Amino acid sequence: MAMKLQLTGDIVLVTANARFHHASLALRYLMANLGDLEDRACILETTIDERPADIAEKILDRDPVICALAVYVWNVSVLTKVARIVKAVRPGLKIVLGGPEVSFPDDSPAITDLADVIVSGDGELAFPGICADLLAGRKPKSGIISDSKSSLDSIALPYRLYDERDIADRTIYVETSRGCPHGCEFCLSALDSKVRKFGEGRIIVALDDLWKRGARKFKFVDRSLELGITPGLLSFFLERAEPGLFLHFELNPDRLPDRMFDLVARFPAGSIQLEAGIQTFDTTIAERVGRRQDMEKAESNLRRLLEKTGAHLHTDLIVGLPGQDILSIGESFDRLVGIGVHEIQVGILKRLRGALISRHESEWEMVYNPSPPYDILRTNTIDYPTMQRLKRFSRYFDLVFNSGNFGSFAPLIWHDGKPFERFMELTDWLFDRTGRTASISLDNMSKLLFEFVTDKRGIGKPEAANAMLRDFARHGRRRFPKPVREHATDPIPDHRSSEGRSTGDLPPRQRRRME
């Protein structure tokens, strides 16, 4: 049963999400485990796009005694400004910090200087005692409190705290386990190698309640599908499969049990998204950072999923790993394109506080941005100008390919079988023409892509226009770009009344891929 969240309280739990449709699982865990203090607490979710002064005003309007901030790499800049404002206006307000960005005392950001208490670790069991002390005017025994990794059976589940607005407008985040045994040094989960699991029965009861309240979009935050997700949990959703169901799971692609594969294959097309962390196909680099992956098995499983299931495959590559050069990146990228996955997220390595990959910094001359999100700037195998080009490559590929807007058209860019090389040429050309990687309208991007493939890649204008026409027609768009109107030889259909009739309940990117 849902609980109506109150808007004021002595304890205000705050974070700044990257986007509105994200919902903070961490704040709801803290709230759910406050015990008798829950009635004196409230949750305030904002986004990183809001002005710090406005967030501070929302906090102070609630007249709290304690302000607890959940701090991550994506919001530390905003929340640092927020904390400075609330401390300036209300010096007596107690600030409690938690989250991975503040969990390592030997590597702390500036926001920790404003904290009265810092919680390192899980947080749910330590936080109530901290609040009780501060509300009673007692000083906690230590300014940094470590919440040990205890049995998850002792932690109350937070899912009743998703309200009607969350269910209607947000993705519901769920976890069935914590920890990861795989030891990848670029990931903080490598520090928690013992996998702890919530009981399947508890999770199913919570999911059933969410389902009855109308939740249909769930993102599981477990580090891999085979760790905490059980066949029973997948069967729970399979029995309820209906239009609008969307499930997101992370996946180590070389570890897909046959039982799991068989269940995934039974779901409707597009209702499951699998995020497969390839990171690199270069075995030397993978082993260097502790990622032990059977590359041939990973590729085989990805192909099997594409051929035998309707799952949407989102794959990840990382740019900037120690010893990685542009040739290695290109080979991994081309291999994924050849497999035919639906999305390739070209991620830029970030310096996560506490991550074990820091041991490579000296040998490989790894230099990171001193400001969040601490993205890699150069290594001794990729210089700064090349790293900048790769960052632009990542952004443009997301706009052109991952968006699903140009599914038929995009392969024309690399029709000679050299995806990475050709898309890098497009990247340099686009940036030279526009000077930007954002705020490019779909219409302008369509014209630019048409110009590139016809002028630079030698594709005939009718062929290029017809490919773009197929994309726009498939998505039910009402307006076709100028190149299509002028050069298409295929008939331009009447617009449809809505986009993606048969798959309209899926998220936009998945909908475009499945139409």
Summary of the structure (lengths in Angstrom):
residues: 515
radius of gyration: 24.2
end to end distance: 36.1
largest distance: 77.7
contacts: 1669
relative contact order: 0.07
helix: 44%
strand: 15%
